[in-house]
């Protein structure tokens, strides 16, 4: 009984932690000091922006650069940082910095937050993660700063910091609207190699997961010593960058010069995996290309990272299970390791949960907003995958659609199983089995 309560409290703590930060962020963003016009911002728009920032999504109802004041932009950036690191991770990090010891409950909640394997060594792992986050964000800002300052003067300092954190946290918020038009993202840098490379690297490093970082740090390039999760994440990430990139290069951006075409193709294959930046107008992409973007958005990043989505490891487990059925094997296998039935069941449950909510919500938005089904599905895939890409309909959405997207962004960041366990409980462990009987399928 104690164990059940302990686990329920852990998931509820994560849920309530995110809710608290979102509501506080919405309150601050609604204040006149947060808007450039020094007027109140409606609470629904404030809660939408706060949820998008904390859930590192990037969908916005206002252009971040023109609607929000510097104070408002700082609040948004802090929310992005908290959401990217994880609310529980940030809270417990402050406890550790103050010299307080963290108990077993806090360690277990932290383990769940960063997708660690055990509570053993969780404090040192958290310190490693915090140092890594600050290092990469600072390095990204320093590298981009000369280019931003060359283009925008001293404003380039703030812009480089903002975009570095936003990219690393896979948030997709940008403050380019004053210089390149509303909701243009990074389109003016589509042919600039350094900005493209740095942003792409920040997105990938932030999205591969903290456990993968630790394996790379400990074992360098000795791939054989990596944990199974790290191997799966790295291989899946490479596949999901190369294959879509080849499609975009050969079929979507033929009108661009070769150098820009290469940069745009790689960027568009990386950013849908929960980052949300774009260097081209997505309305010019074909329907096939948009569907590929939707698939990438739903897959998302990797467990224990700044990214959302179903996760690369989930898709890998599902593929391994399907292959095991085709080969008539008893278990799913990856890198000569057997995958437990529990992991396979969880992977399929997450897959179908995301798929159902994404389709159902997309069809509702398409109907009530009178937009194409693809536009509605693109918007919901972007929200549930915590991506932030849009075909331009977000600012025009009505109240009901905004509420739907808010719930999808929250669901995508918290995770389906965490949300279910927090609200409904994990259920009692079954110590018996019913009689076995076969049913014909296929």
C-alpha positions in Angstrom: 0.0 0.0 0.0 2.8 2.4 0.9 4.5 1.6 -2.4 1.4 2.5 -4.4 1.0 5.8 -2.6 4.6 6.6 -3.1 4.4 6.2 -6.9 1.1 8.1 -7.2 2.7 11.0 -5.3 5.7 11.0 -7.6 3.6 11.3 -10.7 1.3 13.9 -9.2 4.2 15.9 -8.0 5.5 16.2 -11.6 2.0 17.0 -12.9 1.4 19.7 -10.3 4.9 21.1 -10.7 4.3 21.8 -14.4 0.8 23.2 -13.7 2.1 25.6 -11.0 4.9 27.0 -13.3 2.5 27.4 -16.2 -0.1 29.3 -14.2 2.6 31.6 -12.6 4.0 32.2 -16.1 0.6 33.0 -17.4 0.0 35.5 -14.6 3.3 37.3 -15.3 2.7 37.4 -19.0 -0.7 38.8 -18.6 0.6 41.9 -16.8 1.0 45.2 -18.8 4.8 45.2 -18.1 5.1 42.0 -20.2 3.6 43.5 -23.4 5.3 46.0 -25.7 2.2 48.1 -25.7 2.0 48.1 -21.9 -1.5 46.7 -21.9 -3.0 43.7 -20.3 -2.9 40.4 -22.4 -5.9 38.2 -22.2 -5.5 35.3 -19.8 -6.3 32.6 -22.5 -3.5 34.0 -24.7 -1.1 34.3 -21.7 -1.8 30.7 -20.6 -1.4 29.5 -24.2 2.0 31.3 -24.4 3.1 30.1 -21.0 2.1 26.5 -21.7 3.9 26.6 -25.1 7.1 27.9 -23.3 7.1 25.5 -20.3 6.2 22.6 -22.6 9.0 23.8 -25.0 6.6 23.8 -27.9 6.9 27.2 -29.7 3.3 27.6 -31.0 2.4 31.3 -30.5 -0.7 33.4 -30.9 1.5 36.6 -30.9 4.8 37.3 -32.5 7.3 37.0 -29.7 9.4 39.9 -30.8 6.7 42.4 -31.5 4.0 41.7 -28.9 6.1 41.1 -25.8 8.4 43.6 -24.0 12.0 42.7 -23.0 10.5 41.7 -19.6 8.0 39.5 -21.3 10.7 37.9 -23.4 12.8 37.2 -20.3 9.8 35.5 -18.6 9.3 33.4 -21.7 13.0 32.4 -21.8 12.9 31.5 -18.1 9.8 29.3 -18.7 11.6 27.7 -21.7 14.7 27.0 -19.5 12.6 25.5 -16.7 10.6 23.4 -19.1 13.6 22.2 -21.0 15.5 21.2 -17.9 12.3 19.8 -16.3 10.4 21.4 -13.4 11.4 18.8 -10.9 15.1 18.9 -12.0 15.1 22.7 -11.5 13.4 22.5 -8.1 15.7 19.8 -6.7 18.8 21.5 -8.2 18.0 24.6 -6.1 17.7 22.4 -3.1 21.1 20.9 -3.7 22.6 24.3 -4.3 21.3 25.4 -1.0 23.1 22.5 0.7 20.0 20.5 1.6 20.0 16.8 1.3 17.4 15.3 -1.1 15.4 12.4 0.3 14.3 9.2 -1.4 11.0 10.7 -2.6 12.8 13.6 -4.3 15.3 11.2 -5.8 12.6 9.0 -7.2 10.7 11.9 -8.7 14.0 13.2 -10.2 14.7 9.7 -11.7 11.3 9.8 -13.4 11.8 13.4 -14.6 15.2 12.7 -16.4 14.4 9.1 -17.3 17.3 7.7 -15.3 17.6 4.0 -14.6 17.8 4.1 -10.8 18.0 6.6 -7.9 21.6 5.6 -7.3 24.0 8.4 -8.2 21.0 10.6 -9.2 22.5 13.7 -7.5 25.8 13.5 -9.4 24.0 12.8 -12.6 21.8 15.9 -12.1 24.9 18.1 -11.5 26.4 16.6 -14.7 23.2 17.5 -16.7 23.0 21.1 -15.3 26.7 21.7 -16.2 26.1 20.2 -19.7 23.0 22.4 -20.3 24.7 25.6 -19.3 27.9 24.7 -21.3 26.1 24.0 -24.6 23.7 27.0 -24.3 26.6 29.4 -23.5 28.8 27.9 -26.3 25.9 28.2 -28.8 25.3 31.8 -27.8 29.0 32.8 -28.1 29.4 31.2 -31.5 26.3 32.9 -32.9 26.8 36.2 -31.2 29.2 37.8 -33.8 26.8 36.9 -36.7 23.8 38.3 -34.8 25.6 41.4 -33.8 26.8 42.0 -37.4 23.2 41.9 -38.5 21.4 43.6 -35.6 24.0 45.5 -33.6 24.0 45.2 -29.9 20.6 43.6 -30.0 22.5 40.6 -31.4 23.8 39.8 -27.8 20.3 39.2 -26.5 19.1 37.5 -29.7 22.0 35.0 -29.6 21.3 34.1 -26.0 17.6 33.8 -26.6 17.9 31.6 -29.7 20.6 29.4 -28.2 18.5 28.5 -25.2 15.4 28.2 -27.3 17.2 25.8 -29.7 18.9 23.7 -27.1 15.6 23.3 -25.2 13.9 22.4 -28.5 11.4 25.2 -27.9 11.3 27.0 -31.3 10.5 30.5 -29.9 12.2 33.2 -31.9 12.5 37.0 -31.7 13.1 37.7 -35.4 9.7 39.3 -36.1 11.0 42.9 -35.9 13.6 42.2 -38.6 12.1 39.7 -41.0 8.3 39.9 -40.6 5.9 38.2 -38.2 6.3 34.4 -37.6 9.2 34.2 -40.0 11.4 32.2 -37.6 15.0 31.9 -39.0 14.1 32.2 -42.7 16.6 35.1 -43.2 19.4 32.7 -42.2 18.5 30.0 -44.6 21.8 30.4 -46.5 24.1 31.1 -43.6 26.0 27.9 -42.7 27.2 28.8 -39.2 23.7 29.7 -37.8 22.2 26.6 -39.5 24.9 24.3 -38.1 24.9 25.7 -34.6 21.1 25.7 -34.3 20.9 22.1 -35.7 23.6 20.9 -33.3 21.9 22.5 -30.3 18.6 20.9 -31.3 20.2 17.4 -31.7 22.3 17.6 -28.5 19.3 18.8 -26.5 17.0 16.2 -28.0 19.1 13.0 -27.7 18.7 12.7 -23.9 20.8 13.1 -20.8 21.6 9.4 -20.5 23.1 9.4 -24.0 25.3 12.4 -22.9 26.6 10.4 -20.0 27.5 7.4 -22.1 29.3 9.6 -24.7 31.1 11.4 -21.9 32.2 8.2 -20.1 33.0 6.0 -23.1 33.8 8.6 -25.8 33.5 6.9 -29.2 33.5 3.3 -27.9 30.0 2.6 -29.2 30.0 -1.0 -27.9 30.1 0.1 -24.3 27.0 2.3 -24.6 23.8 1.3 -23.0 21.1 -0.1 -25.2 19.0 3.1 -25.0 22.0 5.2 -26.1 22.6 2.9 -29.1 19.0 3.0 -30.1 18.7 6.7 -29.7 21.8 7.5 -31.7 21.0 5.1 -34.6 17.3 6.2 -34.8 18.4 9.9 -34.7 20.8 9.4 -37.6 18.1 7.6 -39.6 15.5 10.3 -38.9 17.9 13.0 -40.0 19.3 11.4 -43.2 16.2 9.9 -44.8 13.9 13.0 -44.5 16.8 15.2 -45.4 17.3 13.2 -48.7 13.6 13.5 -49.5 13.6 17.3 -48.9 16.8 17.7 -51.0 15.6 15.8 -54.0 11.9 16.6 -54.0 11.1 19.9 -52.2 13.6 22.7 -52.6 14.8 22.3 -56.1 14.5 26.0 -56.8 17.2 26.9 -54.3 21.0 27.2 -55.0 22.9 24.0 -54.1 24.4 25.3 -50.8 21.2 26.7 -49.5 19.3 23.6 -50.7 21.6 21.4 -48.6 21.3 23.6 -45.5 17.5 23.9 -45.8 17.0 20.2 -46.3 19.0 19.2 -43.3 17.4 21.9 -41.2 13.9 20.8 -42.1 14.7 17.2 -41.3 16.0 18.1 -37.8 13.6 20.9 -36.6 10.3 18.9 -36.8 11.7 16.6 -34.1 10.2 19.0 -31.5 12.4 22.1 -32.2 9.9 24.2 -34.2 12.3 26.6 -36.0 12.1 26.8 -39.8 14.2 28.4 -42.5 11.6 28.2 -45.3 7.9 29.0 -45.7 6.2 25.7 -44.9 3.2 26.7 -47.0 5.4 26.1 -50.0 6.0 22.5 -49.1 4.0 19.8 -50.9 1.4 17.7 -49.1 3.7 14.7 -49.1 6.4 16.8 -47.5 3.9 18.1 -44.9 2.9 14.6 -44.0 6.5 13.6 -43.6 6.9 16.6 -41.2 3.8 15.4 -39.3 5.3 12.0 -38.9 8.6 13.5 -37.7 6.7 15.7 -35.2 4.9 12.8 -33.7 8.1 10.8 -33.3 9.8 13.6 -31.6 13.1 13.4 -29.6 14.4 10.9 -27.1 13.6 10.0 -23.4 15.1 12.2 -20.7 15.8 15.1 -23.1 14.4 18.6 -23.7 12.3 17.1 -26.5 8.7 15.8 -26.7 6.8 13.4 -28.9 6.4 9.7 -28.7 10.2 9.3 -28.6 12.7 7.6 -30.9 13.1 4.6 -28.5 9.3 4.0 -28.6 9.3 3.7 -32.4 12.4 1.5 -32.2 10.8 -0.9 -29.8 7.6 -1.1 -32.0 9.7 -1.7 -35.1 11.7 -4.4 -33.3 8.4 -6.1 -32.1 7.0 -6.1 -35.6 10.2 -7.6 -37.0 10.1 -10.3 -34.3 6.6 -11.2 -35.4 7.6 -11.4 -39.1 10.6 -13.6 -38.2 8.5 -15.7 -35.8 10.8 -14.9 -32.9 9.6 -15.1 -29.3 10.8 -11.7 -28.3 11.7 -8.3 -29.7 15.4 -7.7 -30.1 17.7 -4.7 -30.5 21.5 -5.0 -30.8 21.3 -8.6 -29.6 19.4 -7.6 -26.5 16.0 -8.9 -25.6 13.2 -6.3 -25.0 10.8 -7.1 -22.2 7.2 -7.7 -22.9 6.4 -4.8 -20.5 8.4 -2.4 -22.7 6.8 -3.6 -25.8 3.3 -3.1 -24.4 4.1 0.4 -23.1 5.5 1.3 -26.5 2.4 0.2 -28.3 0.2 1.9 -25.7 2.0 5.2 -26.1 1.9 4.9 -29.9 -1.8 4.4 -30.1 -2.6 6.9 -27.4 -0.7 9.7 -29.2 -2.1 8.6 -32.6 -5.7 8.7 -31.3 -5.5 12.0 -29.5 -3.6 13.6 -32.5 -6.2 12.4 -35.0 -9.3 13.2 -32.9 -8.0 16.7 -32.0 -7.0 17.5 -35.5 -10.3 16.6 -36.9 -12.1 18.7 -34.3 -10.0 21.8 -35.1 -10.4 21.2 -38.8 -14.2 21.2 -38.4 -14.7 24.1 -36.0 -12.1 26.3 -37.7 -13.2 25.4 -41.2 -9.6 24.7 -42.3 -8.3 21.7 -44.3 -7.8 18.4 -42.5 -4.1 18.5 -43.2 -3.8 22.0 -41.6 -5.7 20.8 -38.5 -3.6 17.6 -38.2 -0.4 19.6 -38.7 -1.3 21.9 -35.9 -2.2 19.1 -33.4 0.9 17.1 -34.4 3.0 20.2 -33.7 1.3 20.6 -30.3 1.3 17.1 -29.0 4.9 16.6 -30.3 5.8 19.9 -28.6 7.3 21.2 -31.9 5.9 24.6 -32.7 5.8 24.5 -36.4 2.6 25.8 -38.0 1.0 26.5 -41.4 0.0 29.9 -40.1 -3.4 29.2 -38.5 -2.4 29.4 -34.8 -3.0 33.2 -34.3 -6.5 32.9 -35.9 -7.7 30.0 -33.8 -10.8 30.4 -31.6 -11.1 29.7 -27.9 -12.0 26.0 -28.1 -9.1 25.3 -30.5 -6.7 27.2 -28.2 -7.8 25.1 -25.2 -7.4 21.9 -27.3 -3.8 22.9 -28.2 -3.0 23.9 -24.6 -4.0 20.4 -23.4 -2.1 18.7 -26.2 1.1 20.7 -25.4 0.8 19.8 -21.8 0.1 16.1 -22.6 3.1 16.0 -25.0 5.5 17.4 -22.4 4.3 15.5 -19.4 4.0 12.2 -21.3 1.0 10.1 -21.7 1.8 7.4 -19.1 2.9 10.0 -16.5 -0.4 11.9 -17.0 -2.5 8.8 -16.7 -0.7 7.5 -13.6 -1.0 10.9 -12.0 -4.7 11.2 -12.6 -6.0 7.6 -12.5 -3.3 5.8 -10.6 -1.1 2.9 -11.8 -3.7 0.3 -10.8 -3.2 -2.8 -8.7 -0.6 -5.3 -9.8 -2.2 -8.5 -11.0 -0.9 -11.7 -9.4 -3.0 -14.1 -11.4 -3.8 -15.0 -15.0 -7.0 -15.9 -16.7 -7.2 -19.1 -18.8 -5.4 -18.8 -22.1 -7.4 -18.9 -25.4 -6.3 -18.0 -28.9 -8.1 -15.5 -31.1 -7.5 -15.2 -34.8 -5.9 -12.0 -36.1 -4.7 -10.9 -39.5 
